Amino acid sequence: MGGEHLNVKDLTMYYRTMRGEVKAVDNISFSLSKGETVAIIGESGCGKSSLAKSIIRLLPRNVSVYKGIILFDGINLMDLDEEEFTRKIRWNKITYVPQAALNSLNPVIKVGEQMIEPLLLTRKMSKKETLEKAAKTLRTVGISESFINCYPFELSGGMRQRVIIAMALLTNPELMILDEPTSSLDILTQASIMNLLKSIKREMDISMVFITHDISLSSEIADKIAVMYAGQIVEFNIAEKFYSDPMHPYSQKLMESVPTLRTDKDLVFIPGSPPSLLNPPKGCRFADRCPFTFEKCSGDPPTINLNGDFYVKCWLYEKE
Amino acid sequence: MRSPLLLVENLKKYFEIKRGLFGKKLYLKAVDGVNLTLARGEAVAIVGESGCGKTTLGKTILRLYEPTDGRIIFDGRDITHLGWKDLKWYRRETGLVQQDPFGALPPFMIVKRILEEPLIIHGIKSEKEREERVHKALERVKLTPVEDFINKYPHMLSGGQQQRLVIARATILEPKLIVADEPVSMLDASVRIEILRLLQDLQQKYNLSIIYITHDLSTTKYFSEKIHIMYAAHIVEKAETREILNNPLHPYTKALLNVIPDPDPANRLVIRNVPAGEPPNLISPPAGCRFNPRCPNFIEGICNLKEPPMIEVNKGHYVKCWLYG
C-alpha cells in the first residue's frame, strides 16, 4: 500500500523556446495506489498537461531537461529506452486520453480501424480478433458495436469521447491518463462520461490520473488531489481532507472562487495572474497573490509532510 | 416596477440550409417562438446546451441576424425590421461581449485603437473627446493604470484582461443593453468571478440591462435575477433565479440541476441520472414537446402529439410542460 502503483518523484521537464526555457514541470512528486484516481487540478498554463505528457513520455521536440523518477509497478520508466517504452508501456499498460479528444480521431478512417491500431502494433493478434475485441470494448463504453464501421463525423461529441475512452481501454491498461476528458462536452454529456469513468474505475480496477481545471468535476472521481501552480504541486492531499479543509492558500482561494449550486457563499476571486513559467519568481511562486505572505515567502517553501505521502508546500506550516 | 427596456414577442430565426429536389426548402429553426422581457437595469440569464439556439437568440435580439418572424421592441421602438441606416442608432444602444476574448479582438490593433474604432464609426470627430472616452472606458473595467494598457496589443494581455477589454469596447458608447454570450466560459475559475463581478458592477452603476447567455447554471445564481431555460429552440422554463434553483419544474431543468456537481468528495459514490439520448436536430424536431424522446415523465399520446403551452405554475414561474397543464 501507500502509492505502490505509480510513484512519481522529482519529475522535471523543461523545454526551450525562442524566449527562453519554459519550466513546465518542476520537481513534481506524487503517488497512487492500484485502482485509485488522482486529480491534478490547476489553471491554464500551470503545466498540468505537460505533466501528463511527461508521464507517458510524449515530449515536445524542444525538450531541454527531462529527469526524475517514474516508478510504475516497481519499474523506473525513465530507465526504459524508447523502443521498450513504446512496446511495453505506451498504449499498453498506460494509456492516454488527450485534451480536445473530439478532434483526435482521424476523420477519414473508420472507427474500428483506428481503434485496433495499438493492438496490431503491440500484440500478435489477427485483424479479425482485434476487431472483435474493439467491438466488445465499444459495448462496455455504451456504444453499439455497429458503429465500428462508421466514420467519426457520424458520431456525436459524447459518442466520439466514448470511442476515445474505448481506445484507451482496449489494451487492458493498468493506468489511464485523462487530460480534461470532458472539457468540450455539454453538461449532460459530461455527466454521462463521468458515470462511465466511475464504472470503469469501480469494475476494472484501473488507476487514473485525471487532469482538470474544475474543482467540482474532480470531486466526481478523485481519491487524491494534487493542486498545481506555476509548474509545481503546491498541495497533495486526500480528497476528503482537501475538500473539507484545503491547506495551501492557493487551494483555499481556488475553493472560494468556485460557484456552488446547493450552498450559499460569497465568491471571491484571486487578484493578479499566475507567473510566467519562463521566469518563475524566486521563493514561493504564489507569494505575490497570497493573502498571508510574510518575509519567509521569498525563500523556496519547504515541503511539509502531512500523514502518508501527502504534503503541502508552504511556509505557513513550518514548525519551529 | 422598473420600466421595460426590451420586449421580444414570438421571435423566430430560421436559417435556410438547402433546397431539396423540386425546390423544397429546408430550414434550421434555431429560435422558434421565443418571448422575453427585460427591464431597465435587469440581468437575466439564458441557459442551455450547445446547439439549443441561445447564441442565435442573442444575436437576433441585437439584430446581427434579421428575424424570420416575431417582434423586437426596444425602448418603445419596433426594431424588428429596421433598415441599415436606422440600425446605427440601435448599435449604439447595444453591445456584445463574446465568448472568446482573444478571437474577438483584432490582433494587429493596440488597445487605444480598438476602443476608438466604435467612436470613429459613430462620428465622434474630436480626438480629445475620443481619448477621454477611451480613458474612461478603461477605468470602468479597471484596466488601470490606463497608461500601462493603452499601447498594448491584445496578445500582451492575460485572458481576464482581454475580456475586460472586450467589455470596455462593448460599453464605450454607453449602451442600455449588453448581450454577454458565455463571457467567462474560456476563462480560469479564479478569473471568472472577477469578470462576472465587473459585469454586475456595470449593471448596477450604469443601470445597464444584461442578457447573460451561458451553459453554466451554477454561475447564474450569483449574477442574474431571472433564468430562462432553453431547449431545442424553445424557452421551456422561466422564473426568478432562486425559484428555478430551489423548485425546478421542467424535467429538463431537473436533469440539468441534478448533474451539476458541487465540490464534494461524496460525489465519487454517486452515479448520476442522465436522460438518454441527445438534443434533437433543429431541422426536423420531434412533434409535441421537444424533450419528449428523452423525458423520464413522458406521457404517451400527449407529449408526443401536441406542443405544450407555457403555463404559469407559481407566480412568475412559467413552464412549457404537459405535466402541469
Interface residues (C-beta under 8 A of the other chain):
Chain A: E43 S44 S156 G158 D186 I187 L188 T189 Q190 A191 S192 M194 N195 K198 S199 H213 D214 I215 S216 L217 S219 E220 I221 A222 D223 A239 E240 F242 Y243 K253 L254 M255 S257 V258 P259 T260 L261 R262 T263 L267 V268 F269 I270 P271 S273
Chain B: E49 S50 S158 G159 G160 D188 A189 S190 V191 R192 I193 E194 R197 H215 D216 L217 S218 T219 K221 Y222 L245 A255 L256 L257 V259 I260 P261 D262 P263 D264 P265 N267 R268 I271 R272 V274 P275 E278
